[in-house]
Amino acid sequence: MDWLAAVDQYCERTGPEYWAEPVNALTNAAFVLAAVVVWPRVRGLPMGQAMAVVLAVIGVGSWLFHTHANRLTGVLDVTPIAVFILLYVFAAARDFLGLRPMLAGLVTAGFVPYALVLTPAFGALPFFGISAMYWPVPVLILIFAALLARSAPATSRGLVLGAVILIVSLVFRSLDQGVCSALPYGTHFLWHLLNAIMLGWMIEVWRRHVAFAAVGRQIAGRRTP
């Protein structure tokens, strides 16, 4: 396989040049900006800091793909996204559901077969196919939201909002090639902007849950004789 072979997957790209996708490339700054915004809010929280760093790396990887546009940079584009998903699943299983780290790790590992089953299912659908590998994610977020609906309603509502933003961003990602004749820049850049907002929001949802749980433990500790 020629890892440096040029690829052309998006409406905006018209050739192999570095700046053939200026809008798609520049909107990756949204990921870095989102990471900068959440960084001070997760100070002292190693998991939150790890997610913020990976969020910034997502922007770098996507920048490389939308400028160099080859198979190698394609891997650099999707790998940080996969890492973020796995980090968040672990954090959600451990901190939202209260599972021990080992069990949370097993839940995280379970994401792989979960995605392997659902991705082909979405791939078989006409509109969903182009973004099939991402659609299992909002489904999983909504599953976590349902599990937390009674025990942590605020967190549940936050997760639902995150899932909705992700679904809208995936719609724009999927529409990109189909609207080329009407919109020369396509709609992929909206996936970047909305996805950056969504990922930053998901970190904030986690942070608020952890902070609320910490306050609850402090109050319980004071009441204990």
C-alpha positions as CSV (number, residue, x, y, z in Angstrom):
1,M,0.0,0.0,0.0
2,D,1.3,3.4,-0.9
3,W,0.7,5.4,2.3
4,L,1.5,8.7,0.5
5,A,-0.9,8.2,-2.3
6,A,-3.2,11.2,-2.6
7,V,-6.9,10.9,-1.6
8,D,-9.8,13.0,-2.6
9,Q,-12.8,12.5,-0.3
10,Y,-14.4,15.9,0.2
11,C,-16.3,18.3,-1.9
12,E,-13.9,21.3,-1.3
13,R,-10.8,19.5,-2.6
14,T,-10.2,20.0,-6.3
15,G,-6.6,18.8,-6.6
16,P,-3.6,17.5,-4.6
17,E,-2.3,20.9,-3.6
18,Y,-1.6,21.8,0.1
19,W,-4.3,24.5,0.2
20,A,-6.9,22.6,-1.9
21,E,-9.1,22.5,1.2
22,P,-8.6,25.9,2.9
23,V,-12.0,26.0,4.7
24,N,-11.7,22.3,5.9
25,A,-8.2,22.9,7.0
26,L,-8.6,26.2,8.8
27,T,-11.7,25.1,10.7
28,N,-9.6,22.5,12.5
29,A,-8.5,25.4,14.7
30,A,-11.9,25.0,16.4
31,F,-10.6,21.8,18.1
32,V,-7.5,23.5,19.4
33,L,-9.6,26.4,20.6
34,A,-12.1,24.1,22.4
35,A,-9.1,22.4,24.1
36,V,-7.8,25.8,25.2
37,V,-11.2,26.7,26.6
38,V,-11.7,23.5,28.6
39,W,-8.0,23.2,29.8
40,P,-8.3,25.5,32.8
41,R,-11.6,24.0,33.8
42,V,-10.1,20.5,34.1
43,R,-7.0,21.7,36.0
44,G,-6.2,19.0,38.7
45,L,-8.2,16.4,36.9
46,P,-5.8,14.0,35.0
47,M,-8.5,12.3,32.9
48,G,-10.0,15.7,31.9
49,Q,-6.5,17.0,31.0
50,A,-5.8,13.9,28.9
51,M,-9.1,14.4,27.0
52,A,-8.3,18.1,26.5
53,V,-4.9,17.2,25.1
54,V,-6.3,14.6,22.7
55,L,-9.0,17.1,21.6
56,A,-6.2,19.5,20.5
57,V,-4.4,16.6,18.8
58,I,-7.6,15.8,16.9
59,G,-7.3,19.3,15.3
60,V,-3.7,18.7,14.4
61,G,-4.4,15.3,12.8
62,S,-7.4,16.6,10.9
63,W,-5.3,19.6,9.7
64,L,-2.7,17.3,8.3
65,F,-5.3,15.2,6.5
66,H,-7.0,18.2,4.9
67,T,-3.8,19.7,3.7
68,H,-1.6,16.7,2.7
69,A,-4.6,14.4,2.1
70,N,-3.0,11.0,1.8
71,R,-3.5,7.6,3.4
72,L,-1.0,8.2,6.1
73,T,-2.5,11.5,7.2
74,G,-5.9,9.8,7.0
75,V,-4.7,7.5,9.8
76,L,-3.4,10.5,11.7
77,D,-6.9,12.0,11.3
78,V,-8.9,9.2,12.7
79,T,-6.5,7.8,15.4
80,P,-6.9,10.7,17.9
81,I,-10.7,10.5,17.5
82,A,-10.6,6.8,18.4
83,V,-8.4,7.6,21.4
84,F,-10.8,10.3,22.6
85,I,-13.7,7.9,22.3
86,L,-12.0,5.2,24.3
87,L,-10.9,7.7,27.0
88,Y,-14.4,9.0,27.3
89,V,-16.0,5.6,27.5
90,F,-13.6,4.6,30.3
91,A,-14.3,7.9,32.1
92,A,-18.0,7.4,31.7
93,A,-18.0,3.8,32.9
94,R,-15.8,4.7,35.9
95,D,-17.2,8.1,36.9
96,F,-20.8,8.0,35.6
97,L,-21.6,4.4,36.4
98,G,-19.3,4.1,39.3
99,L,-17.5,1.0,38.0
100,R,-14.1,-0.1,39.3
101,P,-11.3,0.8,36.9
102,M,-10.8,-2.8,35.8
103,L,-14.5,-3.2,35.0
104,A,-14.5,0.2,33.3
105,G,-11.6,-1.0,31.2
106,L,-13.6,-4.1,30.1
107,V,-16.5,-1.8,29.1
108,T,-14.0,0.3,27.1
109,A,-12.6,-2.7,25.4
110,G,-16.2,-3.7,24.6
111,F,-16.5,-0.6,22.5
112,V,-14.5,-2.4,19.8
113,P,-16.9,-5.3,19.1
114,Y,-19.8,-2.9,19.6
115,A,-18.5,-0.7,16.9
116,L,-17.6,-3.6,14.6
117,V,-21.2,-4.8,14.8
118,L,-23.0,-1.4,14.4
119,T,-20.7,0.1,11.7
120,P,-21.7,-2.4,9.0
121,A,-25.3,-2.0,10.0
122,F,-25.1,1.8,9.5
123,G,-23.0,1.2,6.4
124,A,-25.8,-0.6,4.7
125,L,-28.1,2.4,5.0
126,P,-28.1,4.8,2.0
127,F,-27.5,8.1,3.9
128,F,-25.6,6.8,6.9
129,G,-23.0,4.8,5.0
130,I,-20.5,7.5,4.4
131,S,-20.1,8.2,8.1
132,A,-20.9,4.7,9.3
133,M,-18.0,4.3,11.6
134,Y,-19.1,7.4,13.6
135,W,-22.8,6.7,14.0
136,P,-22.3,4.1,16.8
137,V,-21.0,6.9,19.0
138,P,-24.2,9.0,19.5
139,V,-26.1,5.7,20.0
140,L,-23.7,4.9,22.9
141,I,-23.9,8.4,24.3
142,L,-27.7,8.0,24.4
143,I,-27.4,4.6,26.1
144,F,-25.3,6.2,28.8
145,A,-27.9,9.0,29.1
146,A,-30.7,6.5,29.5
147,L,-28.7,4.7,32.2
148,L,-28.2,8.0,34.1
149,A,-31.7,9.4,33.7
150,R,-32.7,8.7,37.3
151,S,-29.4,8.7,39.2
152,A,-27.8,11.7,37.5
153,P,-30.5,13.6,35.5
154,A,-28.3,16.7,34.9
155,T,-25.5,14.5,33.4
156,S,-28.1,12.6,31.4
157,R,-29.5,15.8,29.9
158,G,-25.9,17.0,29.1
159,L,-25.2,13.7,27.3
160,V,-28.4,14.0,25.3
161,L,-27.4,17.5,24.2
162,G,-23.9,16.2,23.2
163,A,-25.5,13.4,21.2
164,V,-27.8,15.8,19.4
165,I,-24.9,18.1,18.4
166,L,-23.0,15.1,17.2
167,I,-25.9,13.8,15.1
168,V,-26.3,17.2,13.5
169,S,-22.6,17.3,12.8
170,L,-22.7,13.9,11.3
171,V,-25.6,14.9,9.0
172,F,-23.4,17.8,7.7
173,R,-20.5,15.3,7.2
174,S,-22.7,13.0,5.3
175,L,-24.2,15.7,3.1
176,D,-20.8,17.0,1.9
177,Q,-20.4,15.2,-1.4
178,G,-24.1,15.5,-2.3
179,V,-24.2,19.3,-2.2
180,C,-21.0,20.1,-4.3
181,S,-23.0,21.5,-7.2
182,A,-24.8,24.0,-5.0
183,L,-22.1,24.6,-2.3
184,P,-18.5,24.5,-3.7
185,Y,-17.0,24.4,-0.2
186,G,-19.3,21.6,0.8
187,T,-20.5,21.0,4.4
188,H,-17.6,19.1,5.9
189,F,-16.3,22.2,7.7
190,L,-19.5,22.3,9.7
191,W,-18.7,18.8,11.0
192,H,-15.4,20.3,12.3
193,L,-17.0,23.2,14.0
194,L,-19.9,21.3,15.6
195,N,-17.7,18.4,16.5
196,A,-15.3,20.7,18.3
197,I,-18.2,22.2,20.3
198,M,-19.6,18.8,21.0
199,L,-16.3,17.3,22.3
200,G,-15.6,20.3,24.5
201,W,-19.1,20.1,25.8
202,M,-18.7,16.4,26.6
203,I,-15.6,17.1,28.6
204,E,-17.6,19.7,30.5
205,V,-20.4,17.3,31.2
206,W,-17.9,14.9,32.6
207,R,-16.2,17.6,34.7
208,R,-19.5,18.8,36.2
209,H,-20.5,15.3,37.1
210,V,-17.1,14.6,38.8
211,A,-17.3,18.0,40.6
212,F,-20.9,17.3,41.8
213,A,-19.9,13.9,43.0
214,A,-16.9,15.3,44.9
215,V,-19.2,17.9,46.7
216,G,-21.6,15.0,47.6
217,R,-18.8,13.0,49.1
218,Q,-17.6,16.1,51.1
219,I,-21.1,16.6,52.5
220,A,-21.5,13.0,53.3
221,G,-18.2,13.0,55.1
222,R,-19.2,15.9,57.3
223,R,-22.4,14.1,58.3
224,T,-20.5,11.0,59.3
225,P,-19.9,11.0,63.1
